[in-house]
């Protein structure tokens, strides 16, 4: 989903995915609006959408590092990385 944090469904094999369970979870996520609950302004006008991305792993079956860059006035001021 494009309007939350940590909302992921990991699918290793779409033939064995519990589609009904996923649909129920996605409908629950769609009903949450961080603006109306906690007045987080950045979430005010976001139309909920489902994002689907290819699952990426390295040859050792590890998820790659997660990199985050923090921009202020179009310049990188800080960054972080973490392994999962």
C-alpha positions in Angstrom: 0.0 0.0 0.0 1.2 3.5 -0.7 -0.1 5.1 2.5 1.3 3.2 5.4 4.5 1.8 6.8 5.6 -1.8 7.1 2.5 -3.0 5.2 3.9 -5.8 3.2 2.8 -9.2 2.1 5.7 -11.3 1.0 4.9 -13.9 -1.7 7.4 -16.5 -2.6 5.0 -18.6 -4.7 1.8 -17.0 -6.0 0.3 -20.5 -6.6 0.4 -21.1 -2.8 -0.7 -17.6 -1.7 -3.8 -17.3 0.4 -5.6 -14.8 -1.8 -8.6 -14.5 0.5 -6.4 -13.7 3.5 -4.4 -11.1 1.5 -7.6 -9.5 0.3 -8.9 -9.2 3.8 -5.6 -7.6 5.0 -5.5 -5.2 2.1 -9.1 -4.1 2.7 -8.2 -3.4 6.4 -5.2 -1.4 5.3 -7.3 0.6 2.8 -9.6 1.7 5.6 -6.8 3.3 7.7 -6.2 7.0 7.2 -3.4 8.4 9.2 -4.6 12.0 8.6 -8.0 11.4 10.2 -6.6 9.3 13.0 -3.5 11.3 14.0 -3.7 14.4 11.8 -0.5 13.4 9.9 -0.6 16.1 7.2 1.5 14.1 4.7 -1.3 11.4 4.5 -4.2 13.9 4.0 -4.7 13.6 0.2 -3.2 10.2 -0.6 -5.6 7.9 -2.5 -4.8 4.4 -1.3 -3.2 2.2 -4.0 -1.7 -1.3 -4.0 1.9 -1.5 -5.0 3.3 -4.8 -6.3 7.1 -5.2 -6.7 9.3 -8.1 -7.7 10.8 -9.8 -4.7 14.6 -9.3 -4.8 17.0 -11.6 -3.1 20.7 -12.2 -3.6 22.4 -15.5 -4.4 22.5 -16.3 -0.7 18.7 -16.0 -0.5 19.1 -12.7 1.5 17.0 -9.6 1.2 19.3 -6.7 0.1 20.2 -3.8 2.4 17.5 -1.1 2.8 18.9 2.3 2.1 17.2 5.5 3.2 18.3 9.0 2.2 16.9 12.1 4.0 16.6 15.2 1.8 16.2 18.7 3.0 15.8 21.5 0.4 16.9 19.0 -2.3 20.1 18.1 -0.6 21.0 14.9 1.2 21.6 15.6 4.8 21.6 12.1 6.3 21.3 8.5 5.3 21.0 5.1 6.9 21.2 1.5 5.9 20.2 -1.7 7.5 20.2 -5.4 6.7 17.1 -7.5 7.3 
